[in-house]
Amino acid sequence: MNTDIEIDNPGHDPALRTDDYALPSLTLVLPGGLGKDETLQRLAQAIGQVRTTLDQRAQVFEGRVRECAAEGNKLGQALCRGQVLANHAAAATIDEAITEVFDLWSQLDP
């Protein structure tokens, strides 16, 4: 099985990038009184833990992207880059849902 990938311009293929992209932080100010509810505090803690896990997974795969690049393994590099993007997309989906449900759009940086 041939795992070589032919790319006309590998420097511009986003799947082969080896840059580090940290997961954006999420800091929201919820409406007054909600921070006193223990259930909501635990839910916020769980969400924070999920985002931390997603970030840690992305970092592992970012390291693997660099390893694959050093080995010349373009397929592995692209697959690992896909995992980085997937973990970041999952965190972004959580952030967007929270922002939408609590109508916190004004808190986002333009």
QUIWO-V798988 format. One record per helix or strand of 3 or more residues. SS is the DSSP state (2 for helix, 1 for strand). FROM is the first residue (numbers start at 0). TO is the last residue. If there is no record, write none. Layout:
# QUIWO-V798988
SS;FROM;TO  SS;FROM;TO
This chain:
# QUIWO-V798988
2;9;11  2;13;15  2;33;35  2;37;70  2;73;100  2;104;106
